Amino acid sequence: METLRDILEAAARGVFPPDDGGTTVVPQMSRRDAGVLAFTAHSVVFTDEDPAWVREELRRVDCDPLSASMNPRFLSALMARTGRTAETIDAVLVGSPLPGVPPVRLREIEDRSHPRVRCAGRRRDEVRVWAADGGVLVTGRGIGGRLEVSVEVDEPVRHRGLGRLLVTAARQLATEPVWAQVAPGNARSVRAFQAAGYLPVGAEILLTARQRKMPVCPSE
């Protein structure tokens, strides 16, 4: 049986689900992560809910079937059913590992109590954080065990290309594909990732367990 990890590893190689207008439903790979991935004319719903219920809800959505899995009506039903919440629909990009030395000097933060490490740990496992002059680079295991990256650039040094250097460094530190989730409206970040060689592969919404109070983390 195909797993979420199988689908992601194939997508990183440029092999996508069939563009047949269908939906694949797979179990969650962790209790933390549920959601929807939208590729070209095919969606993947990763949830521990009954696949029959998922397909029935998708049929009830009054819209183009190709858009049903990302339609607010379906997502609202899925969140109500699972008791989860969501922030935004992200563009998903992936970059292959690169040889060479990172183009910016990095210092790894080994203090596990550091605020950036603790915040990243809410969403990812095996978190590693590096500080640069004017920015921070974070990697960790996220959806389906994939290696994910996020960066933070200080306001005084923005618009100078540091974000692009940091996400390039992530590819040089990695020995496997590196994934990024970026809000489509954050054009500056989208362009930084694309300039660093990351390729768009689809869209994604992550459903997370509701918490009484979410800690405020630096922007990613």
N, C-alpha and C positions, 0 to 999 in steps of 0.2 A: 504494500500500500504506500503510495506517495505521501511524503511528509512535507511540512512547511519548509524544513531545512533543504529537502531535495529541490523544491521549487525555487528557493532563493539561490542555491548553489548553481542551478541551471541558468537562472536569469543573469547571474554574475558573469557567466560565460557567453551571454548573448542568446541563450536558448529559452524561449518564452512559452507559456501555455498556448494551446491552439487558439487562434483568433476566430472562435466559433460562436461568440456571444454567450458562452456558457459560464457557469460558476462552479468552482471546485470548493468543497467544504472539507477542511482538515482539522484535526484536534489541535488544541493549544499545545505548545511545547513547554510552557511553564504556566503556573497559576497566575502569574503577574500579567502576562501579555495575551490579549485577545484583540481582534480587529479585522480590517478588510484591506486587501491589496488589490489595486486595479491596474491590470496590464492592458495592452491593446486588445480590445474586444474580448476580454476574459477577466473574470474576477476570482479572487481567492478569499474566502472567509475563514479565518482561523478562530475557532471557538469550540468549547466543549458542549455547546447546546446541540439538540437533536438536529441533524442535517435536514430531516423532513420539514421541521418547523422553519428553518432558514429558507428553504426553497419555496415553501408556501407564502411566507412573508414577501419574498422577492416577486412572486406572481401577483401579489395584491397591490404592488406599487404602480400607480398610474403614470408611467413615463416610458421613455425609450428603454427597452430591456437592457441595452448596453450600459445604461446609466443607473440601473436600479440599485446596485449594491452600494453606491455612494449617494443615493437619494436621501434627503433628510428624514422621510417617512420610515424607510427601512432602518436607518441608523438609530432613529429614536426608539423604534420597536426593539432593536437589538440591545440598546442600552437599558431599556426598561426591563427586558427579560433577564439580563445578566446583572442588573444592579450596578452597572459601571457608568463611567462618564468619559468624555473626550474633550480635547482642546481644539484641534484643527485638522484639516486634511492637508497632508504634506506632499510635496514632490519628493520622490525617492531617486537618489543617484548612487552610482557605485564606481569606484576606481580600483584598478588593479595595483598590486604592489610595484614599487619602483626601486631600482638600484640607486646607490649613491648616498651621500651624506645630506641630511636635512639642510635646507637653504637658510635656516635661521637657528641661532643658538638656543638650545632648550635645556632646562633644568628640571628633572623629575621631582615632583612633590611626593615624598614617601610618607608624610604624616597623614594617617587615615582619618584623623579628626579634622583635617582641613575642610572648610565649608564647601569648597568646590568638589572635593572627593565625596563628601557625605551627600550632597545634592545629586550628583551623578549616580550614586549608588541606589537612589530611589527607582531609577529606570533601567539600570544596567548592572551586570555582574563583571567581575574581574576589571574593575575600573583602574585606569592609569591616567595621571594628570601631569602635564609638563607646563612649566611657566616659561614665557619668553619675555623679552623686553617690550612691554605694551600689550601682552596677550596671554591667553591660556589655551592649551590644546588638551582635549579629553578623548580617550577611547575606552570602549567597554563592550561587553557582550550584551546585545539587545535581542530583538525579535528573532526567534528561531536559532539563537546562538550566534548570529552573525556579528562581525566586528563593526561597531559603529563609531563615528567620529563627530564631535562638535567642537566649536571654537568660540572664544570670546575675545574681542578686541577692544581695548580701552578707547574711550571717546577721543582723547587728544591726538591719537595716532591713526584714526580711521582715514580711509580714502588714500592710503599710502601703499596698499598692496600686502599688508601684513596677513590679512585673512587668507589670501591665496597662498602665501608662503607656508602658513601653518597647516592648511589642508593638504598641501604638497608634502610637507614633512610627515603627515600621517601615513601617506602611501609609502614613504621611504622607511618608516619604522615598522611597517607591516610585512608579513610573509603570506598574506591571503587578501582577498578583496576587502575593501573598506567601504562601508555604506554610510550614507548621510540622508537625513530627513530635513527638508527645508520648506518653510512656509512659502507657497508660490508668490505671495505678495512681497516677500523679502528679496527683491530683485538683486540687491547688492550681494547677498550671500549666494544666490543662485549663480550669478556671474562669476563669483570667486571660485566656486566649486568647478564650474565648467572650464574656467581658465586654467585650473589645475589638473584638467584631464578627466574629471568625473563625468560619467554619461548618465542621462536620465533613463530610468527604466519603468517608471509608473507613478502611481499615486497611492497614498496609504493613510488610514486613520487608525490610531491606536486607542483602544478602550482600556481604561485603567480603573482599578478598584476605587470606590469613593472613600475619601478620608475626611475626617472632621476639619482638619486644618492642614493645608499643604504648605510646606516651607517654601519661602521665596528663594529661587535660585537665580544666578546670573543668566542673562540671555544666551541662547545657543545659536 
